[in-house]
Amino acid sequence: MSDLTGLVAAITGTSAGIGQSSARALIAEGMKVVGGARRADRLKDLADELGDAFVPVEMDVRTPTDGVKLVEAAVDAFGKLDVLIANAGIGVYGGIMDQTDDEIVAMIDTNVSGTVWPIRAAVPGMLSTGSGDIVIIASVAGIRGAGDEAVYAATKFAQVGLAGALDRELRAKGIRVTVIAPGGVATEFAMGTGRTPDMEGLEKMLRPDDVAQAVVAVLKQPRSMRSLVWSMRSIHEED
Ligand SMILES: NC(=O)c1ccc[n+]([C@@H]2O[C@H](COP(=O)([O-])OP(=O)(O)OC[C@H]3O[C@@H](n4cnc5c(N)ncnc54)[C@H](OP(=O)(O)O)[C@@H]3O)[C@@H](O)[C@H]2O)c1
């Protein structure tokens, strides 16, 4: 297993859920983390908790230049960027005709464009060193679809397709690309847009730290191997 000490990661969506847990988990492994999201107050709280190993960046993944801002913050603070985790995402559940045009645009823009822009910002530096990891947090919805999640599933299929193509484009240049595809995770995700805090089964879902530990395990793989797609589900989740 590779030692992660001293590596530098940029993570989108660190104001909550999987991204926040991943920031904690990577810093526990001795890494430095630059974390982006829109809610500056949440990022400040995390920075107060994690100290000098964490640098918060207020950013919107839908804005191409904000991807650059995130990567530049890593280089400014820690001198390099070894790992990009494209995690930020939103979900609005319901039938295809139940969603508003704005909700559909927001999902596509956040989950698809918001994955592409930070990756485009990170790749040049990784190519210059001939090494790097890109980890995309997709979903099982991006492997087999799911009822009442058509557009969300489409955005997650897009992430899986993007990763497969990038693996072919970048692997020979030293950049490893991995998809982590969780089933349901008990976070703020889709709260009010398909989930409620008191919904049945929430307590049986994966915990955000379960996914964060998968991120750690992916990065710890020897550089001679890659996982491509790591799908993970709660022991309680039905097929
Ligand atoms: N929870 C699940 O059941 C589940 C299952 C499979 C996959 N996933 C995927 O896991 C990823 C993380 O989800 P989560 O469960 O941790 O959800 P979460 O708790 O709601 O966190 C989502 C994060 O994304 C950020 N984000 C959303 N829109 C953004 C934007 N425009 N610009 C920057 N940051 C933005 C949020 O920050 P701000 O709002 O502060 O910007 C927040 O930090 C998503 O891609 C999701 O699709 C989740």
The ligand as an ORCA input file, in Angstrom:
! r2SCAN-3c Opt
* xyz 0 1
  N     -25.906     10.614     -0.406
  C     -26.126      9.629     -1.268
  O     -27.041      8.800     -1.109
  C     -25.200      9.472     -2.447
  C     -25.155      8.229     -3.064
  C     -24.330      8.055     -4.167
  C     -23.580      9.107     -4.626
  N     -23.652     10.312     -4.009
  C     -22.850     11.408     -4.568
  O     -21.900     11.817     -3.602
  C     -21.558     13.174     -3.819
  C     -21.601     13.916     -2.510
  O     -22.928     13.846     -1.999
  P     -23.257     13.886     -0.446
  O     -24.124     12.722     -0.165
  O     -22.052     14.117      0.380
  O     -24.200     15.178     -0.440
  P     -24.274     16.474      0.524
  O     -24.100     16.092      1.933
  O     -25.514     17.191      0.120
  O     -22.997     17.327      0.065
  C     -22.916     17.853     -1.230
  C     -21.717     18.770     -1.330
  O     -21.661     19.264     -2.683
  C     -21.490     20.673     -2.626
  N     -22.034     21.323     -3.792
  C     -23.279     21.188     -4.337
  N     -23.424     22.043     -5.364
  C     -22.243     22.715     -5.481
  C     -21.785     23.736     -6.339
  N     -22.554     24.251     -7.327
  N     -20.523     24.192     -6.185
  C     -19.744     23.699     -5.192
  N     -20.120     22.746     -4.336
  C     -21.384     22.272     -4.483
  C     -22.209     21.085     -1.350
  O     -21.684     22.323     -0.905
  P     -22.424     23.746     -0.971
  O     -23.897     23.496     -0.956
  O     -21.922     24.443      0.241
  O     -21.932     24.381     -2.224
  C     -21.821     19.967     -0.408
  O     -20.577     20.227      0.168
  C     -22.528     13.693     -4.885
  O     -21.889     13.744     -6.130
  C     -23.637     12.662     -4.900
  O     -24.256     12.571     -6.163
  C     -24.436     10.519     -2.916
*
